[in-house]
Amino acid sequence: MEKITTRTKSPWWWVPTLYFAEGVPYFVVNNISVMMFTKMGVPNGDMSFFTTLLYFPWFLKGLWGPLVDVVKTKRWWIVTMQVLMTALMVLLTITLPKPEVETIVGGQTPIGMFTITLILFIIAAFASATHDIAADGYYMLAHSPSSQAAFIGVRSTFYRIASVFGQGVLVAIAGFIEANNPENIPISWQVTLGVSAVIFFLITMYHIYVLPRSADDKPRISEGASATAGITEFMNSFVSFVKKPGCLLAIAFMLLYRLPEGFLIKLCMPFLVHSTEEGGLGLATETVGIVYGTIGVIALLGGGIVGGLFASKLGLKKSLWWMAAGMTLPCLTFVYLAIAQPTELWIITTSLCIEQFGYGFGFTAYMLYMMYFSEGEFKTSHYAICTAFMALSMMLPGFVAGYIQEEIGYVNFFWMVMVCCIATLVITFLAERKIDPEYGKK
């Protein structure tokens, strides 16, 4: 079969599907798992701690990011990881445990029952993180800087569509099955994981035949190079990263800018489905899938699009404070929801949309900052290291978020999230002064 190159194949053929494929396993591992364990009756503390462990591959990928840079092609890594993730989703489907109804209702399902599930999730997480490195690196190699800018919105849009699919469509499917079969909650998540496997299989087959082969997509070392040369190249990327001017400030920014969201993200879905007696809103699973996972994610996407346009007009430096405000102030909506516990769906939906729009708007600055700091010879490896710190920024709060909430309740927990906004504002003040005023402008 004749090889397809990026010169003869428009990016429209592969950028949308590539970033949809990047998003699906991430949201299955990190979001579906949260909702699934919550509905299976696992307590918030254990749920939050063990699902946060699933973030480790995205943190650790900085260690093997250079491996993807120097061994094989980015296309090879993309296709191989997609095949592996398809197989893992099938295994997750057929091995999911089935706790007794009484155990689920009591909210004391032991996390140990899901040992095999967690092992498969962690392998899928490693595969997904590796896929992210290869996909992001390939995107930067296959485009000129101007083309990268032109397609950044498309890339982000289809990643968010994957979010709608993962947090909205899949959760809604589980909810509808649960509503019709309330005595067998595990079957709803088994079907949901099965749907994920089928969709990802189709995407993988499509990419095997359609994903372009670029002349620029080649290992940084040749097939016959010595192991010493590979190790040297591997280490050079780390050394060059830590030697970059302002490295410590950049790491601090990547760890603290999203601190409020790091606490919030693990508990928002449990808050929505837990009963009002437990301090939650008592929404049905399918309602959460529609309201939070679909409408809320569309608001998130809207915030990201507006943020991209805003940054392209003003540049990263001038837009950073506005985006920091968007990242922090809308968190107040969860304080309101926890105190008022409204039953009107339009009020809940509006509140969630405000928070998600603000987060999408504010997150744009975070992505641009990582791209800004990654510029240079090892941009693929450096961007992978940056996204590793991004994962760590979610992991550290996530480990303790559930246990804190169990101790102080939802209202006090969301007030604590607001206090964490101070960290976002302080690090924004420090980072903004070091940014090139022209970066990000159209």
Secondary structure, 3 states (H helix, E strand, C coil): CCCCCCCCCCHHHCHHHHHHHHHHHHHHHHHHHHHHHHHCCCCHHHHHHHHHHCCHHHHHHHHHHHHHHHCCCHHHHHHHHHHHHHHHHHHHHHHCCCCCHHHHHHCCCCHHHHHHHHHHHHHHHHHHHHHHHHHHHHHHHHCCHHHHHHHHHHHHHHHHHHHHHHHHHHHHHHHHHHHHCCCCHHHHHHHHHHHHHHHHHHHHHHHHHHCCCCCCCCCCCCCCCCHHHHHHHHHHHHHHHHCCCCHHHHHHHHHHCCHHHHHHHHHHHHHHHCCHHHCCCCCCHHHHHHHHHHHHHHHHHHHHHHHHHHHHHHHHHHHHHHHHHHHHHHHHHHHHHHHHCCCCHHHHHHHHHHHHHHHHHHHHHHHHHHHHHHCCCCHHHHHHHHHHHHHHHHHHHHHHHHHHHHHHHHHHHHHHHHHHHHHHHHHHHHHHCCCCCCCCCC
